[in-house]
Amino acid sequence: MTNPSTLYRGGVLHCPADPSATALLVRDGRIAWLGADADAPVADRVVDLGGALVTPAFVDAHVHATDTGLALSGLDLSAVRSAGELVDAVAAFAAGLPGDAVVLGHGWDESTWAVPVVPDAAVVDRAAGGRRVYLSQASIHSALVSAALLAACPEVVSAAGYDASGWLRRDAHHVVRAAAFASVTRAQRVAAQRRALEHAASLGVAAVHECGGPDISDEEDFTGLLAVSGAGVPEVYGYWGELLGAAKARDLGAVGAGGDLFADGALGSRTAHVSAAYLDGEPGACGHGYVSAEQVRDHLLDCAAHGMQGGFHAIGDAAIGTVLEGFAAAARTLGTDRVRAARHRVEHAEIMSKRLIAGFVEYGIVASMQPAFDRLWGGAGRMYESRLGLARSLESNPMGAMHGVGVALAFGSDSPVTPIDPWGSVRAAAAHHNPGQRMSVRAAFAAHSRGGWRAVHLDNEGVLALGAPATFAVWDTPAGVERGLPVLQAEDPEARGPEDPTPLPVCRATVLRGDVIYQREGTS
């Protein structure tokens, strides 16, 4: 017996194969018919779209669901613009917590402060009334902690990246992060994960790629999230980032042994491994590389042995160069065609060169990128310029150049590093600070929808086509629709750019394989 069918009619469909289509019929989780309203078949249920736009739903190709949910319900520090504001925010938040609670906060970014001086552990301790405090910097690759949390982790003083000020990086950061998140109960974690997924669905996202691993989450967190995949929320495709961990990744239910398998750190914490020294760090400092080319090679060989997709987090050009050396070594054993067929990934790929981009093309590497990084930190007067200089800043996040030579792109947010904001990310890719790195809205939308499905080897997903899964989103488009996509940029070219004021689409509904996983109140 078939399930009841639903006809969605009276809309504007992003359907390149039939640009005049205004309606679609959903039956048994698939698109059973597409065409004009006048030709629509009989259905058990009819939804009047009222002129709304229907597009394939988004895929967010890099998220941290538990962190995102905790940030949505916890202490959000993204708006603080000084050390004093940070301290005040901690004090106000901590005042409502039990005395033995751990204060978890996220999002401060000292590069946006007029005086980029961070308060020390003792000041944070006083603000929190002696509670343990963990405040992750926007990049999540460093954190500011209180004296109480330092005292609870005596082993941290011997870890790389330790600083008595309480601003910790590298291994020291991993130690305090694990201790802080150990305070999160199972009930809190489950609630945070569901909140994050429901939030994603409300933004037209039908699938996310969770990037877990021993330095980011734990196995219970990871498997718990995978267990709720698609249960009234977006589907979750998990990546477990542990070196030589292909067998474990498979056993945990991951689709790949990669994601946040760190080849380096982040630009915000000056731990991304770059070939030319940071301009605002210690003299000659180039960040840190965490893997060797030999380790990359062995990891890819391990992935091949277990039939798993692999990948690495690599931001700086030196780290990406090391990763590509490992790819070349693996290809000498496996053959280039077999390496390409696996569609291994590199997360972020921010500081690139023509030589590195050519390596992505040669080995068929999927670039999982975050357009919001350029919007927030690229261009003159922002963090990338402080760290790298303006010329290197404008060369960063070269999505347009990579798309232009055929690198497969999958866009995401790295939430909570940047918010889940799919149309904002599409516009950011089309409005890169460097005009030479811009790409069309159509290409950017494809990278944020079909590109995410292709990155997990689901090549027939992410389209409105006869027989395809009925996974789509319905949008109000205040700026209008042009050729099946919303208008995202100002009509005046002079007004276009990262701060374009054009209003973005608002999601009415998100449908995953025929099931409505989000419905805005007041809509049918």
C-alpha positions in Angstrom: 0.0 0.0 0.0 1.4 3.4 -1.0 1.5 6.4 1.3 -0.8 9.3 0.8 0.4 11.6 -2.0 0.9 15.4 -1.7 0.7 17.9 -4.5 2.6 21.1 -4.0 1.2 23.7 -6.6 1.2 27.3 -7.4 4.9 27.9 -6.9 8.1 28.8 -8.7 10.4 25.7 -8.9 14.2 25.7 -9.3 14.0 23.0 -11.9 16.5 23.6 -14.8 15.1 20.6 -16.7 11.6 22.2 -16.7 11.9 25.9 -16.0 8.1 26.4 -16.4 7.2 23.9 -13.7 5.0 25.3 -11.0 4.0 22.1 -9.2 5.3 18.8 -8.0 3.7 15.6 -6.7 5.3 13.7 -3.8 4.6 10.0 -3.3 6.5 7.5 -1.2 9.3 10.0 -0.5 10.1 10.8 -4.1 9.0 13.3 -6.8 6.4 11.4 -8.8 5.5 14.2 -11.2 6.6 17.7 -12.2 4.9 20.2 -14.4 2.4 23.0 -14.7 -0.5 23.5 -12.3 -3.0 22.9 -15.1 -1.6 19.4 -15.8 -1.3 18.3 -12.2 -2.6 14.8 -11.3 -5.0 14.1 -8.5 -3.4 13.8 -5.1 -4.6 12.9 -1.6 -3.4 16.2 -0.2 -2.8 19.6 -1.9 -0.5 22.4 -0.6 -1.0 25.8 -2.2 2.4 27.4 -2.4 1.0 30.8 -3.1 3.9 31.8 -5.4 6.6 30.7 -3.1 10.0 29.4 -4.4 10.8 25.7 -4.2 14.5 24.7 -4.3 16.4 21.6 -3.4 17.2 21.8 0.3 20.6 22.8 1.6 23.3 20.6 2.9 25.6 22.0 5.5 28.9 20.2 4.9 30.6 21.0 8.2 28.9 21.3 11.5 29.4 20.5 15.2 25.9 19.8 16.3 26.4 19.6 20.1 28.5 22.7 20.2 26.0 24.5 18.0 23.1 23.5 20.3 25.0 24.5 23.4 25.9 27.9 21.8 22.2 28.5 20.8 21.1 27.9 24.4 24.2 29.1 26.3 26.5 32.1 26.5 26.9 33.7 23.1 29.9 35.9 23.1 29.9 36.8 19.4 28.7 40.3 20.0 31.2 41.3 22.7 33.7 44.0 21.5 36.0 44.4 24.5 37.5 42.5 27.4 35.1 44.4 29.7 32.1 43.3 27.7 33.2 39.7 27.8 33.7 39.9 31.6 30.3 41.5 32.1 28.7 38.8 30.0 30.3 36.0 31.9 29.2 37.6 35.3 25.6 38.0 34.2 25.4 34.5 32.8 27.1 32.8 35.8 24.9 34.6 38.3 22.0 32.4 37.2 23.9 29.1 37.6 24.5 26.8 40.6 27.8 27.3 42.3 29.2 24.1 41.0 28.2 24.6 37.4 30.6 25.0 34.5 30.1 28.2 32.4 30.3 27.3 28.7 30.5 30.2 26.3 31.5 30.6 22.7 32.2 33.1 19.9 34.5 35.9 21.2 36.8 37.2 18.6 39.4 39.6 19.8 40.3 40.7 16.2 37.0 42.6 16.2 37.9 44.6 19.4 39.4 48.1 19.3 41.9 46.9 22.0 42.5 43.2 21.3 43.6 42.4 24.9 41.9 39.3 26.5 41.2 39.2 30.2 43.3 36.7 32.2 42.2 33.6 34.0 42.0 35.3 37.4 39.7 38.1 36.1 37.4 35.5 34.5 37.4 33.5 37.7 36.2 36.5 39.7 33.5 37.3 37.1 32.2 33.8 37.4 32.2 33.7 41.2 34.9 31.0 41.3 33.1 28.7 38.8 34.9 26.8 36.2 34.7 28.7 32.9 35.4 27.5 29.3 35.0 30.2 26.6 35.9 29.0 23.1 37.3 31.6 20.7 35.4 31.9 17.4 37.7 29.4 15.7 37.1 26.8 18.4 40.9 26.2 18.2 41.7 28.1 21.4 39.8 29.0 24.5 39.9 31.4 27.5 39.4 29.6 30.8 39.1 30.5 34.5 41.7 29.8 37.2 39.2 27.3 38.7 39.2 25.2 35.5 43.0 25.4 35.2 43.2 24.1 38.8 40.9 21.2 37.9 43.3 20.1 35.2 46.7 20.1 36.8 48.1 18.1 33.8 47.5 21.0 31.5 50.6 22.9 32.6 52.8 20.4 30.7 50.8 20.4 27.5 51.8 22.2 24.3 49.9 25.5 24.0 49.6 26.1 27.8 49.7 29.7 28.9 49.2 30.8 32.5 47.0 33.7 31.3 44.3 31.2 30.6 44.2 31.6 26.9 45.1 28.0 25.8 45.9 26.5 22.4 46.9 23.2 20.9 47.1 20.2 23.3 46.4 22.4 26.3 43.1 23.5 24.8 42.1 19.9 24.2 42.7 19.0 27.8 40.5 21.8 29.2 37.9 21.3 26.5 37.5 17.7 27.5 37.2 18.6 31.2 34.6 21.3 30.5 32.4 19.2 28.3 32.5 16.3 30.7 30.1 18.4 32.8 27.5 18.3 30.1 24.9 15.6 31.0 23.5 13.2 28.5 20.1 14.9 28.7 21.7 18.3 28.0 23.7 16.8 25.1 20.6 15.2 23.5 18.7 18.4 23.9 21.5 20.5 22.4 21.8 18.2 19.4 18.1 18.3 18.7 18.0 22.0 19.0 20.9 22.4 16.5 19.2 20.1 14.0 15.8 21.7 14.4 17.5 25.1 13.9 19.2 23.9 10.7 15.8 22.6 9.4 14.3 26.0 10.0 16.8 27.4 7.6 16.1 25.0 4.8 18.8 22.5 5.6 17.9 18.8 5.2 21.3 17.2 5.8 24.4 18.1 7.8 27.9 16.6 7.9 29.0 16.2 11.5 32.7 16.5 12.0 33.6 14.6 15.1 36.7 13.0 16.6 38.6 12.4 19.8 39.8 16.1 20.0 36.3 17.5 19.1 33.7 15.3 20.8 33.6 11.7 22.1 32.2 8.5 20.7 29.0 8.6 22.7 28.3 12.2 21.5 29.0 11.1 17.9 26.9 7.9 17.9 24.1 9.6 19.8 23.8 12.2 17.1 23.9 9.6 14.3 21.1 7.8 16.1 18.6 10.7 15.6 19.5 11.3 12.0 16.4 12.0 9.9 14.0 11.3 12.8 12.0 14.5 12.1 15.2 16.4 11.8 17.9 16.7 9.0 19.9 13.7 8.1 23.4 13.5 9.7 26.4 12.1 7.8 29.2 11.7 10.3 33.0 12.0 9.8 35.3 10.7 12.5 38.6 12.4 12.6 41.2 10.0 14.0 44.5 9.2 12.4 44.5 5.5 11.1 40.9 5.3 12.4 39.1 4.0 9.3 37.9 0.8 11.0 36.7 2.7 14.1 35.0 5.3 11.9 33.1 2.5 10.1 32.2 0.8 13.3 30.8 4.1 14.7 28.6 4.5 11.7 30.6 7.3 10.0 30.7 7.8 6.3 34.3 8.8 6.4 37.5 8.9 8.4 38.2 12.5 8.1 36.5 15.8 8.8 38.4 17.4 11.7 41.4 15.2 11.5 43.8 18.1 12.2 46.7 18.8 9.8 47.0 22.2 11.5 45.0 24.6 13.6 43.3 27.9 12.8 44.2 31.4 11.6 42.3 33.0 14.6 44.6 31.3 17.1 47.6 31.6 14.8 48.0 27.8 14.8 47.2 27.3 11.1 50.4 26.1 9.4 51.4 28.8 6.9 54.5 29.0 4.7 55.2 32.7 5.5 55.2 34.0 9.1 52.2 35.6 10.8 52.6 39.4 10.8 51.0 39.8 14.3 52.5 36.9 16.1 55.9 36.0 17.5 58.7 36.7 15.0 59.0 33.9 12.5 56.0 32.0 13.8 54.2 30.0 11.1 51.7 28.0 13.2 51.8 24.3 13.7 51.6 21.2 11.5 50.1 18.2 13.3 50.7 15.4 10.8 53.5 14.4 8.4 53.2 13.5 4.8 53.9 9.9 5.8 51.1 9.9 8.3 48.7 11.3 5.6 49.8 8.6 3.2 49.3 5.8 5.8 45.9 7.2 6.7 44.7 7.2 3.1 46.0 3.7 2.7 44.1 2.7 5.8 41.0 4.3 4.4 41.4 2.3 1.1 41.9 -0.9 3.0 38.5 -0.4 4.8 36.6 1.1 1.9 36.3 4.5 3.6 36.4 8.1 2.5 39.2 10.0 4.2 40.1 13.6 4.7 41.8 16.2 6.8 41.3 19.6 8.3 43.9 21.8 6.6 43.8 25.6 6.6 47.3 27.0 6.0 49.2 26.5 2.7 52.0 24.6 4.5 49.6 22.1 6.0 47.8 21.7 2.7 51.1 21.1 1.0 51.9 18.4 3.5 48.5 16.8 2.9 49.1 16.8 -0.8 52.5 15.2 -0.4 50.7 12.4 1.4 48.2 12.1 -1.4 51.0 11.8 -3.9 52.6 9.0 -1.8 49.3 7.2 -1.5 48.7 7.5 -5.2 52.1 5.8 -5.9 50.7 2.7 -4.1 47.0 2.8 -5.0 47.1 4.6 -8.3 45.7 8.0 -8.9 42.4 6.7 -10.3 41.6 4.8 -7.0 42.5 7.9 -4.9 40.2 10.0 -7.1 37.3 7.6 -6.8 37.3 7.8 -3.0 36.5 11.6 -3.1 38.6 12.3 -0.1 38.0 15.7 1.5 40.0 18.7 2.8 38.1 20.9 5.2 38.5 24.6 4.9 41.4 24.9 2.4 41.7 28.6 3.2 45.3 29.5 2.1 45.9 28.1 -1.3 48.1 28.6 -4.4 47.8 27.5 -8.0 50.0 24.6 -7.3 47.9 23.4 -4.4 44.7 23.9 -6.3 46.2 21.7 -9.1 46.7 19.0 -6.5 43.0 19.1 -5.6 42.2 18.6 -9.3 44.7 15.8 -9.7 43.5 13.7 -6.8 39.8 14.6 -7.0 39.7 16.1 -3.6 36.5 17.6 -2.4 37.0 21.1 -0.9 34.6 21.5 2.1 34.7 25.3 2.4 32.9 28.0 4.4 32.2 31.2 2.4 31.3 33.1 5.7 35.0 33.0 6.6 35.8 35.5 3.9 32.7 37.6 4.7 33.6 37.8 8.4 37.4 37.9 8.4 38.5 38.7 4.8 39.2 42.1 3.2 40.8 45.2 4.5 40.9 45.9 8.2 39.9 42.4 9.4 41.5 39.4 11.0 43.0 37.9 7.9 44.8 41.1 7.0 46.1 41.4 10.6 47.5 37.8 10.5 48.6 37.7 6.9 48.7 41.1 5.3 46.1 42.4 2.8 47.5 40.6 -0.3 47.5 37.2 1.3 44.1 38.0 2.8 42.6 38.7 -0.6 44.0 35.4 -1.9 42.4 33.4 0.8 39.3 31.2 0.5 39.7 31.0 -3.3 36.4 29.4 -4.0 35.9 31.0 -7.4 39.3 30.0 -8.7 38.8 26.4 -7.5 35.4 26.2 -9.0 36.7 27.5 -12.2 39.2 24.6 -12.7 36.7 21.9 -11.6 37.5 21.4 -7.9 34.4 19.8 -6.3 33.0 22.2 -3.7 30.8 21.4 -0.7 29.8 24.5 1.3 29.0 24.6 5.0 29.2 26.8 8.1 31.5 25.0 10.6 28.8 26.0 13.1 29.2 27.3 15.7 32.4 28.9 14.3 30.0 30.8 12.0 26.2 30.5 12.1 24.2 28.2 9.9 23.2 30.6 7.2 22.9 28.9 3.8 21.7 31.8 1.7 24.1 34.1 3.5 26.9 31.7 2.5 25.7 31.6 -1.1 25.8 35.3 -1.2 29.2 35.4 0.5 30.7 33.2 -2.2 29.2 35.4 -4.9 30.5 38.6 -3.1 34.0 37.5 -2.0 36.1 40.5 -0.9 38.3 39.7 -3.9 36.2 40.2 -7.1 38.5 37.7 -8.8 37.5 35.0 -6.4 33.7 35.4 -6.8 31.4 32.8 -8.3 27.9 32.9 -9.6 24.9 32.5 -7.2 23.9 29.5 -9.3 27.3 27.8 -8.8 27.4 28.7 -5.1 23.9 27.3 -4.5 24.9 24.1 -6.2 27.9 23.8 -3.9 25.7 24.3 -0.9 23.1 21.8 -2.0 24.0 19.1 -4.6 27.7 19.5 -3.7 27.1 18.3 -0.1 25.3 15.2 -1.4 28.0 14.4 -3.9 30.6 14.8 -1.1 29.0 11.7 0.6 28.7 9.8 -2.7 24.9 10.4 -3.1 25.1 11.7 -6.7 21.4 11.6 -7.5 20.3 13.8 -4.6 19.9 17.6 -4.5 17.8 18.2 -7.6 14.1 18.6 -8.4 13.7 15.9 -10.9 11.3 13.1 -11.7 12.1 10.1 -9.5 14.6 12.0 -7.3 14.1 12.1 -3.5 11.5 14.7 -2.4 14.0 16.7 -0.4 13.3 20.4 -0.9 12.7 23.7 0.9 9.9 26.3 0.3 10.9 30.0 0.5 9.5 33.5 0.8 11.7 35.7 -1.4 11.4 39.4 -0.4 13.8 40.5 -3.1 12.2 38.4 -5.8 13.2 35.5 -8.0 15.3 35.4 -11.1 15.7 32.3 -13.3 14.6 30.0 -10.5 16.8 31.4 -7.7 16.2 34.2 -5.2 17.7 37.6 -5.8 20.5 37.9 -3.3 22.4 40.9 -4.5 21.6 44.6 -5.0 20.6 45.7 -8.5 23.3 48.4 -8.2 26.7 46.7 -8.7 28.3 49.4 -6.4 26.1 48.1 -3.5 27.1 44.5 -4.0 29.6 42.9 -1.7 29.9 41.1 1.7 27.6 43.6 3.4 24.9 43.7 0.7 21.6 44.9 2.2 19.4 42.8 0.0 17.0 40.8 2.2 17.6 37.0 2.2 14.9 34.4 1.7 12.9 33.1 4.7 12.1 29.4 4.9 8.5 28.3 5.0 9.0 24.6 5.1 11.7 22.0 4.7 10.9 18.5 3.4 13.2 15.5 3.7 12.3 12.5 1.5 8.7 13.5 1.5 8.4 14.2 5.3 8.0 17.8 6.5 10.7 18.4 9.1 10.1 22.1 9.5 6.9 24.1 9.0 6.9 27.8 9.8 4.0 28.8 12.1 1.0 30.2 10.2 1.9 28.5 6.9 0.3 25.5 5.3 
